Amino acid sequence: MKALSRLYAFLVFLFLYAPIAVLVVFSFNDSATKSRSVWSGFSLRWYQRLFGDRMLLDALSNTLLIAVAAAVAATVLGTAAAIGINGMNRWAKRFVMNVTNFPMVNPDIVTGVSLMLLFVFASRFLGNSLGMASLILAHITFCLPYVILSVMPKLRQMDPNLYEAAQDLGCNPFSAFFRVVLPEVLPGVVTGLIMAFTLSIDDFVISYFTSGTTQTLPIFIYSMTRKRVSPEINALSTLLFGAILALLLVINVRLSRDKKPGKAETGGIGI
Amino acid sequence: MKRTIAALLVFALLTAFEPAVQAAQTGREASAAPSGVTINVYNWGEYIANGEDGSMDVNAEFTRRTGIGVNYTTFEDNESMYSKIVSGGASYDVIFPSDYMISRMIAERLVQKLDFRNVPNAGYIDKAYRNLQYDPKNEYSVPYAWGVVGIFYNKKYVKEPVNSWSILWNEKYAGKILMFDNPRDAFGIAQKLLGYSFNSTDPREWDSAAALLEEQKPLVQAYVMDQIFDKMSSGEAWLAPYYAGDAATLVDENPDIGFAVPTKEGTNFFVDAMCVPSSAKHKKEAEAYINFLCDPEVAAANMDYVGYSTPESAAKKLLPKETQENPLYYPPKAIVDKSEVYVNLPQDISLRIDSLWAQVKMGGAGQSGTLVAVLAGFLLVYIGIVVCKKIKRRRELR
């Protein structure tokens, strides 16, 4: 029985990770003709090419710029929103949480198309066509609920009297927030930030509709599919996979550290 | 008081971001364009020489010579390019649609007439590629590349001569045949086999082409586009129709692979051309870009990298000898004469094609009925669960 369950777990992981393993292996393929199926020796040629491809690097830098901007903005807005929501009465809280959760269950394509229509409409008045700005706004929009969702539990855990105590001890509302509330919820804030960042890098559908004349990495890769996706993309995907894996590890370590009793209340500030 | 502060904070945040973003954008543009103008170019993916393998970095060269910056982005098929232009979300200056899409965009006034005084190099374009059906007076487009559709086959397994589309219906190769995953190209093959025109407006002809494709379906391994490269070179599939421009990479990779254009029925001859959308903001610069790409030296560099065929004899002469004489790139006149271009079809026909194609791929009619039933089932179960939870929660609250 145990062997059977081990086999089952093994199969699950095999199907999950085999495609990624193939992708990583073929990023080292020494093939002059961009083959993705015939192995012809080890080389770092595609990694070398990757850093010489201006179009690809442009797309990558767009993606990273958007991800950083959107993650930071969504985290600031989301944390503020979470604190506001936490102070509401029960019914208002439930209503607002439902409203903010809605974009998460909404299919990406609906979000994407509706945002595009909004931006096209707005650009008529602002005279600005779609591009970097609209992409960042769109990414903030879909990252926001995730940030709120990861900050809320921390706020609920916090003793509401702490804020008042801080004020009693001479803090004004601002310094009470930055000195007491923020350090208390910081683990949730950082998790939200990392989550927003990875989600933003991942996104294809919403970016596809709101990108205007700016190209992000996923869109660039997708546009190669009539000819053939170059192994440069394998190399880049390998690097990205490694980076995202590292981020996920950080999140998970943090989560498991928070769960340990006692430590979470005092030592949850550092990464 | 608190609310005004919050509102001010939000406002400050938004305004703080906007200039930063704009600065980032203009920063990049400024470095590319001393003259301050940057044109937006929208081309097929992997369809221009980019400096790899010692080729010319065409966009950088254009900026170097003219001072005009190029914001170069790419699309994967005509339809997605079309929807982007139609949606009004992006203002492009140069686009590269294919033949039938050009005629559609002309009809819908999405592209504008070119001022050929600004495109003197268009004179290099050979007569054979001017005034084609999709742009009869040659006012809107300048050809960029062309090619024909043919059949890739694995010489190890396919011994008979490949000269007719009917080989894709041969049961001997069941499970080893690949087919196009787009309706126009897939139907085209069936139409040629039946002796029809690609641009037929007779719905019955489309119906019988669909019937032929359904007949072929059990023999087809998969409907694919770029995956044919991997499937053919690894020997997983033996027969696949595709665009001749991509032949060289496949043949280089695996000497067992051959390419033939079915001479019996004729084939599709396609042209990708450069146009300026009506919404373009920099028409003059766009024309300068088109003119630059028509420079025989640039055109040759592009085609040498991309693998498709140039419509300029002057550019062809600059290509390596083997390429010029290779029938893969420059098929004999007899083949070209027997081939046909796609033109845009009336609305009712294209709608019919879409539904016929869905039918072919999903395998027979009646599928949509089951699909609706399954979705409705899911919805019911979902609503049931939600309602149950609601009731439970309400009880707990009491």
Interface residues (C-beta under 8 A of the other chain):
Chain A: S31 A32 T33 K34 S35 R36 S37 V38 R49 G52 D53 R54 M55 L65 A69 A73 V76 L77 A80 G84 M116 F119 V120 S123 S129 L130 G131 M132 A133 I136 F209 T210 S211 G212 T213 T214 Q215 I219 F220 Y222 S223 M224 T225 R226 K227 R228 V229 S230
Chain B: A6 L9 V10 L13 F17 E18 A20 V21 Q22 A24 Q25 N40 Y42 W44 G45 E46 Y47 N50 G51 E52 D57 A60 N71 Y72 T73 T74 F75 E76 D77 S87 G88 G89 A90 S91 Y92 M225 D226 F229 D230 K231 S233 S234 D246 T249 D252 E253 N254
